[in-house]
């Protein structure tokens, strides 16, 4: 039998929230990589499932009728300049997971065992939320069904099939492919890249410069005003460290890094390593495949993503807080009460910030690479 229940000891519910919630949050926070680059908004506790993100239009050069002009003393010239504000809505979806324990295993004290299990599944949660943030950039979310499969709350625009669709003349390609000259059809360029040998499709300094130039040419600022965070796989870091030209150009920023988990800097890109990158296989453009060999480096500009804020408050009025429940009563599926089930859930959502303003462009560049690592 289970010695400790939700009523014995009498303060178990309080201990569960105070103890387990404080265990869960650090594990979750430590594993997240992408979340630091998202603009966060809190959704109200009742009545709403979406958060709205805004972006002002970009600065523009004057024309004959709009913008700065010469003034004539004594006369008023009405130029009619307007500052438009674009927006995009991010819809939340509930995410969660659970684990079960034998009542025999926890007969002495439930809390230490729950702590260990909760620690592991919160690391799973972090990978899950990071994967949703990446999917909001890379996945095919053109329908509700496809979006839900990616962990997104609604159909939305991503870089998938972006081609040259942003009305930009000089630097229109926010999806780039190592070893490939963009044609304007992303799926074709992906197939060309996939057919290359790894040595011809690996990360190089020139590809790094192209990805950052893509953002700079479109007036996309780095989040810290200095270096673009570039989230990459250890496999691409391997290729970087094998190239003496890259190594000689790398610098290590001081310990007061503005980006968490930063490794090195190269030509204004601050590389942040993740063991859970976006991966695709040949013939699988826009579909995550852990067995694939095409990894993506994500160069993040300021406010590239919008996300529902994850709160470290004890669950209650905040839907973004991680809520932890322990189910330890007999029911029809467990009539002898032989298992104790721990669960967590939260509301979460992510979206690539491409707003309704016609001058807006993605604030992220995706560079697909292969690797010579075997």
C-alpha positions in Angstrom: 0.0 0.0 0.0 1.0 3.6 -0.5 2.0 5.0 2.9 1.8 8.6 2.0 -1.3 10.0 0.3 -2.7 13.4 -0.5 -4.4 13.4 2.9 -1.7 11.6 5.0 0.3 13.6 6.0 -2.1 16.4 6.0 0.3 18.9 4.5 1.2 16.7 1.5 -0.5 19.0 -1.1 1.5 22.0 0.2 4.7 20.0 0.2 4.1 18.8 -3.3 3.7 22.3 -4.7 6.5 23.9 -2.7 8.9 21.0 -3.1 8.3 19.5 -6.6 7.6 22.8 -8.3 10.9 24.1 -7.1 12.6 21.0 -8.4 10.9 21.2 -11.8 11.7 24.8 -12.7 15.5 24.7 -12.5 15.6 21.4 -14.5 13.4 23.0 -17.2 15.2 26.3 -17.3 18.7 24.7 -17.5 17.8 22.7 -20.7 16.1 25.4 -22.7 18.2 27.0 -25.5 15.7 28.8 -27.8 13.5 30.3 -25.2 15.9 33.1 -24.4 15.5 34.5 -27.9 11.7 34.8 -27.8 9.7 37.8 -26.8 7.3 36.6 -24.1 3.8 37.4 -23.3 1.5 36.1 -20.5 -1.9 34.9 -21.4 -4.7 35.7 -18.9 -5.8 33.0 -16.5 -9.4 33.0 -17.9 -11.0 33.7 -21.3 -8.0 33.8 -23.7 -5.8 31.3 -25.5 -3.7 33.7 -27.5 -1.1 36.4 -27.1 -0.6 39.2 -29.6 2.9 40.4 -30.6 3.6 43.7 -32.3 6.3 45.2 -34.5 6.6 48.8 -35.7 7.3 49.3 -39.4 10.9 49.7 -40.5 12.6 53.0 -41.1 12.3 54.0 -44.8 13.9 56.4 -47.2 12.0 59.5 -48.2 10.0 59.6 -51.5 8.5 62.5 -53.4 5.5 62.5 -51.2 6.4 60.8 -48.0 9.2 61.3 -45.4 11.6 64.1 -44.6 11.7 67.1 -47.0 13.1 70.6 -47.2 10.9 73.1 -45.3 9.9 76.5 -46.7 9.8 79.3 -44.1 6.3 80.5 -43.5 4.5 77.6 -45.1 3.4 74.2 -43.8 4.0 71.1 -45.9 1.8 68.2 -44.9 3.8 65.0 -45.6 1.4 62.5 -44.0 4.0 60.1 -42.8 2.5 57.3 -40.8 3.9 54.7 -38.4 2.2 51.4 -39.0 2.2 48.6 -36.5 2.0 45.0 -37.5 0.9 42.2 -35.3 0.7 38.4 -35.2 -1.2 36.2 -32.8 0.3 33.2 -31.0 -2.2 30.5 -29.9 -1.5 28.4 -26.8 -1.9 24.7 -26.5 -1.7 22.5 -23.5 1.4 20.3 -23.1 2.1 17.7 -20.5 3.6 14.4 -19.5 3.3 11.8 -16.8 5.1 9.0 -15.1 4.0 6.2 -12.7 5.6 4.6 -9.7 4.9 1.4 -7.8 3.5 1.9 -4.4 6.1 -0.6 -3.1 8.9 1.6 -4.4 7.7 4.6 -2.5 6.5 3.0 0.7 9.1 4.8 2.8 8.8 8.3 1.4 7.1 9.4 -1.8 8.9 12.7 -2.2 12.5 11.7 -3.0 11.3 9.2 -5.6 8.9 11.8 -7.1 11.8 14.3 -7.1 14.0 12.1 -9.2 11.3 11.2 -11.7 10.1 14.8 -12.0 13.7 15.9 -12.6 14.0 13.7 -15.7 10.6 14.4 -17.2 11.2 18.2 -16.8 14.3 17.8 -18.9 12.1 16.0 -21.4 9.7 19.0 -21.1 12.6 21.4 -21.9 13.5 19.5 -25.1 9.8 19.5 -26.0 9.4 23.2 -25.6 12.6 23.9 -27.5 11.4 21.7 -30.3 8.2 23.7 -30.5 10.2 26.9 -30.8 12.3 25.5 -33.6 9.2 24.1 -35.3 7.7 27.5 -35.3 10.5 28.6 -37.5 11.3 25.5 -39.6 8.2 23.2 -39.7 5.3 23.0 -42.1 2.4 24.6 -40.1 0.2 25.6 -43.0 -2.9 23.8 -41.6 -4.2 23.3 -38.1 -3.6 19.5 -38.2 0.1 20.0 -39.3 0.5 22.8 -36.7 -0.9 20.6 -33.8 1.4 17.8 -34.8 4.3 20.2 -34.2 3.0 21.3 -30.8 1.7 24.6 -32.2 -1.8 26.0 -31.3 -2.8 27.2 -34.8 -1.9 27.2 -38.4 0.9 29.8 -38.9 3.6 31.1 -41.2 7.1 29.6 -40.8 10.2 29.7 -43.0 8.9 26.5 -44.7 8.5 27.2 -48.4 9.5 30.8 -47.9 11.3 31.0 -51.3 11.7 34.7 -52.1 8.3 35.9 -50.8 9.1 39.0 -48.7 9.4 41.7 -51.4 13.1 42.2 -50.7 15.3 42.9 -53.7 18.9 42.4 -52.6 18.8 39.7 -49.8 15.5 37.8 -50.1 16.6 34.3 -49.0 16.1 33.6 -45.3 16.5 29.9 -45.9 20.1 29.2 -47.0 21.9 25.9 -47.8 25.6 25.3 -47.5 27.2 24.6 -50.9 24.1 25.8 -52.9 23.3 29.0 -54.7 19.7 29.9 -53.9 17.2 29.6 -56.8 14.2 31.0 -55.1 12.5 27.6 -54.6 13.4 26.3 -51.2 12.4 22.7 -51.7 14.6 22.5 -54.8 17.5 24.0 -53.0 17.0 21.6 -50.1 17.1 18.6 -52.6 20.2 20.0 -54.2 21.9 20.4 -50.8 20.8 16.9 -49.7 22.5 15.4 -52.8 25.9 16.9 -52.1 28.7 15.1 -50.4 29.3 16.2 -46.8 32.6 17.9 -47.6 30.8 20.2 -50.1 27.8 20.8 -47.8 29.4 21.5 -44.5 29.6 24.7 -42.6 32.1 27.2 -43.8 33.1 30.8 -43.0 31.6 32.1 -46.2 28.2 30.5 -45.4 28.4 32.1 -41.9 29.0 35.5 -43.5 26.1 35.0 -45.9 23.7 34.1 -43.1 24.5 37.2 -41.1 24.6 39.4 -44.1 21.0 38.2 -44.8 19.9 39.7 -41.5 22.0 42.8 -41.6 20.9 43.7 -45.2 17.3 43.6 -44.0 17.9 45.9 -40.9 17.5 43.0 -38.4 19.5 43.8 -35.3 21.2 41.3 -33.0 19.3 40.8 -29.7 22.2 42.3 -27.7 23.2 44.8 -30.4 26.6 43.1 -30.9 26.4 39.5 -32.1 23.8 37.3 -33.6 23.2 34.2 -31.6 23.6 31.1 -33.8 22.1 27.9 -32.4 23.9 24.9 -33.8 24.6 21.2 -33.3 27.8 19.7 -31.9 28.4 18.2 -35.4 28.7 21.7 -36.9 30.9 22.8 -34.1 33.1 19.8 -34.9 33.5 21.0 -38.5 34.3 24.5 -37.3 37.1 23.3 -35.0 38.6 21.2 -37.8 39.0 24.3 -40.1 42.2 26.2 -39.1 40.8 29.3 -40.9 37.7 29.3 -38.7 39.7 28.5 -35.5 42.1 31.4 -36.1 39.1 33.8 -36.5 37.2 32.6 -33.5 37.1 34.6 -30.3 35.9 33.8 -26.8 33.7 36.4 -25.3 34.3 37.2 -21.6 32.5 35.4 -18.8 29.7 38.0 -18.7 28.1 36.6 -21.8 24.8 38.0 -22.8 23.7 34.7 -24.3 23.4 31.6 -22.2 25.5 28.5 -23.2 27.6 30.5 -25.7 30.7 28.8 -26.9 32.6 31.0 -29.3 32.1 34.0 -31.6 33.0 34.1 -35.3 32.6 37.2 -37.4 29.8 38.6 -35.2 27.9 35.3 -34.7 27.8 34.0 -31.1 27.5 30.2 -31.4 25.3 28.4 -28.9 25.5 24.6 -28.8 22.4 22.5 -28.5 22.1 18.7 -28.6 18.6 19.0 -30.0 18.9 20.9 -33.3 16.4 20.9 -36.2 17.2 17.8 -38.3 15.9 16.6 -41.6 16.5 13.7 -44.0 16.8 13.7 -47.8 13.3 14.0 -49.3 11.9 15.3 -46.0 12.0 19.1 -46.4 10.3 20.8 -43.5 9.9 17.5 -41.5 11.9 16.8 -38.4 13.7 13.5 -38.6 16.1 12.6 -35.8 17.7 10.0 -38.1 18.5 12.6 -40.8 21.8 14.1 -41.7 20.9 17.7 -42.5 21.2 20.0 -39.5 20.1 23.6 -39.3 21.9 26.5 -37.7 19.5 29.2 -36.7 20.8 32.8 -36.7 18.5 34.7 -34.4 17.8 38.4 -34.8 16.1 40.6 -32.2 12.5 39.4 -31.4 12.7 36.6 -33.9 10.1 34.6 -32.0 7.1 35.2 -29.8 6.3 32.7 -27.1 3.8 32.2 -24.3 5.6 33.0 -21.1 6.5 30.1 -18.9 6.1 31.1 -15.3 8.0 29.7 -12.3 5.1 30.5 -10.0 3.3 27.7 -8.2 0.4 26.8 -10.5 -2.9 28.5 -9.7 -4.0 31.6 -11.5 -1.2 31.6 -14.1 -1.8 29.2 -17.0 1.9 29.5 -18.0 3.1 28.0 -14.7 4.1 24.4 -14.6 1.4 22.6 -12.8 2.3 19.4 -11.0 -0.3 16.8 -9.8 0.2 13.6 -7.9 -2.6 11.0 -8.4 -2.5 8.4 -5.6 -6.1 7.3 -5.2 -7.7 4.1 -6.5 -9.9 4.3 -9.5 -11.4 1.9 -12.1 -8.1 1.5 -13.9 -6.1 0.9 -10.6 -8.6 -0.6 -8.2 -5.9 -1.8 -5.8 -4.1 1.6 -5.8 -0.9 0.0 -6.8 0.5 2.9 -8.7 1.2 6.6 -8.0 1.1 8.8 -11.1 2.9 12.2 -11.4 1.9 14.6 -14.1 2.8 18.1 -15.3 1.1 20.4 -17.7 1.2 24.0 -18.9 -0.1 26.2 -21.6 2.6 27.0 -24.2 2.8 28.4 -27.7 5.4 29.8 -30.1 5.4 31.7 -33.4 7.9 33.2 -35.8 7.3 36.9 -35.6 6.3 37.8 -39.2 3.6 40.5 -38.6 0.9 41.9 -40.8 3.0 45.0 -41.6 4.0 44.7 -45.3 7.6 45.8 -44.7 8.2 43.1 -42.1 10.6 40.2 -42.8 11.6 37.2 -40.6 14.2 38.1 -38.0 15.8 34.7 -38.3 18.0 33.0 -41.0 18.1 29.2 -41.3 21.4 27.8 -42.6 21.2 24.0 -43.4 24.5 22.1 -43.2 25.8 18.6 -43.4 28.8 17.4 -41.4 32.0 15.4 -42.1 31.8 13.9 -38.6 31.5 10.1 -38.8 
